[in-house]
Amino acid sequence: MSGLEETNIAVVRRYFDGCNSGKLEDLLPTLAPDVVHYFLPPGFPTIHGAEHLARYWSKFKVTGRPLWRIDEIIGQGDRVVSEWSCLWNSPEAGRQVMSRGTEWSIVRDSLITEVRAYF
């Protein structure tokens, strides 16, 4: 693995750490200003912009109290693929649930520019 790939994987790991903390100051340094986050499931809108995405995860931290974990992660060039699990409080289920998924991230200049989430 090249130094670039190690750096890009570290950025994605810090992003997940920020999702766990819900703190804007943890999330924003990992995101390009014009980042785009796509969600596969219908009903989840595409999110544009670092501030918007960081606030989205900050709000989810308060409402869902998620605990994210990266189960597997690999990088090649500017691409990082992570398989994750997330234990969170589902208001619909009235209890904690486990969600699993994968994300394809593009990292340029040590900032995430795009995320495609499948879960």
C-alpha positions as CSV (number, residue, x, y, z in Angstrom):
1,M,0.0,0.0,0.0
2,S,1.3,3.4,-0.9
3,G,1.7,6.4,1.5
4,L,-1.2,8.1,-0.4
5,E,-3.5,5.2,0.2
6,E,-2.5,5.0,3.9
7,T,-3.2,8.8,4.2
8,N,-6.6,8.4,2.5
9,I,-7.6,5.5,4.7
10,A,-6.7,7.6,7.8
11,V,-8.9,10.4,6.5
12,V,-11.9,8.1,6.2
13,R,-11.2,6.7,9.7
14,R,-11.1,10.2,11.1
15,Y,-14.4,10.9,9.3
16,F,-16.0,7.9,11.0
17,D,-14.6,9.1,14.4
18,G,-16.3,12.4,13.7
19,C,-19.6,10.7,13.0
20,N,-19.2,9.0,16.4
21,S,-18.4,12.2,18.2
22,G,-21.0,14.3,16.3
23,K,-18.7,17.3,16.6
24,L,-18.4,19.7,13.7
25,E,-14.8,20.3,14.6
26,D,-14.0,16.6,14.1
27,L,-16.0,16.2,10.9
28,L,-15.2,19.4,8.9
29,P,-11.4,18.8,8.7
30,T,-12.1,15.6,6.8
31,L,-14.4,17.0,4.2
32,A,-13.8,19.0,1.0
33,P,-16.0,22.2,1.0
34,D,-17.9,20.8,-2.1
35,V,-18.3,17.2,-0.8
36,V,-21.2,15.3,-2.1
37,H,-22.8,12.4,-0.1
38,Y,-25.1,10.0,-2.0
39,F,-27.3,7.5,-0.3
40,L,-28.6,4.4,-2.0
41,P,-32.0,4.0,-0.2
42,P,-34.8,6.1,-1.5
43,G,-35.9,8.8,1.0
44,F,-32.4,9.8,1.8
45,P,-31.5,13.0,-0.2
46,T,-28.1,13.7,-1.6
47,I,-26.2,16.0,0.7
48,H,-24.0,18.8,-0.8
49,G,-21.3,20.7,1.0
50,A,-19.1,20.1,4.1
51,E,-21.1,22.2,6.5
52,H,-24.4,20.5,5.5
53,L,-23.0,17.0,5.8
54,A,-21.3,17.7,9.1
55,R,-24.5,19.1,10.5
56,Y,-26.4,16.1,9.2
57,W,-24.2,13.7,11.2
58,S,-24.2,15.9,14.2
59,K,-28.0,15.9,14.3
60,F,-28.0,12.1,13.8
61,K,-25.7,11.8,16.8
62,V,-28.2,13.5,18.9
63,T,-31.3,11.8,17.6
64,G,-30.0,8.3,16.9
65,R,-27.1,8.0,19.3
66,P,-25.2,5.9,16.8
67,L,-22.0,4.0,17.4
68,W,-20.2,3.5,14.1
69,R,-17.5,0.8,13.6
70,I,-15.4,0.2,10.5
71,D,-15.3,-3.6,10.0
72,E,-13.1,-3.6,6.9
73,I,-11.3,-0.9,4.9
74,I,-9.2,-0.8,1.8
75,G,-7.7,1.9,-0.4
76,Q,-6.5,2.1,-3.9
77,G,-5.4,5.4,-5.3
78,D,-7.9,8.1,-4.4
79,R,-10.6,5.5,-3.6
80,V,-11.3,4.1,-0.1
81,V,-13.9,1.4,0.5
82,S,-15.2,0.7,4.0
83,E,-17.6,-1.9,5.3
84,W,-19.2,-0.6,8.5
85,S,-21.7,-1.5,11.2
86,C,-23.7,1.0,13.2
87,L,-25.7,0.4,16.4
88,W,-28.3,3.1,16.8
89,N,-31.6,4.0,18.4
90,S,-34.4,3.6,15.9
91,P,-37.5,5.7,16.8
92,E,-39.6,3.5,14.5
93,A,-38.5,0.2,16.1
94,G,-38.4,1.7,19.6
95,R,-35.1,0.0,20.3
96,Q,-31.5,-0.2,19.2
97,V,-30.9,-1.7,15.8
98,M,-27.8,-2.7,13.9
99,S,-27.3,-1.4,10.4
100,R,-24.6,-2.6,8.1
101,G,-23.3,-1.1,4.9
102,T,-20.4,-0.1,2.7
103,E,-19.2,3.3,1.5
104,W,-17.1,4.2,-1.5
105,S,-15.2,7.4,-0.8
106,I,-13.1,9.6,-3.1
107,V,-10.3,11.4,-1.2
108,R,-8.2,14.2,-2.8
109,D,-5.7,16.4,-1.0
110,S,-6.5,14.6,2.3
111,L,-10.2,15.6,2.0
112,I,-13.2,13.5,1.2
113,T,-14.8,14.8,-2.0
114,E,-17.5,12.2,-2.5
115,V,-19.2,9.4,-0.6
116,R,-21.5,6.8,-2.0
117,A,-23.3,4.9,0.8
118,Y,-25.0,1.5,0.3
119,F,-26.9,0.0,3.2
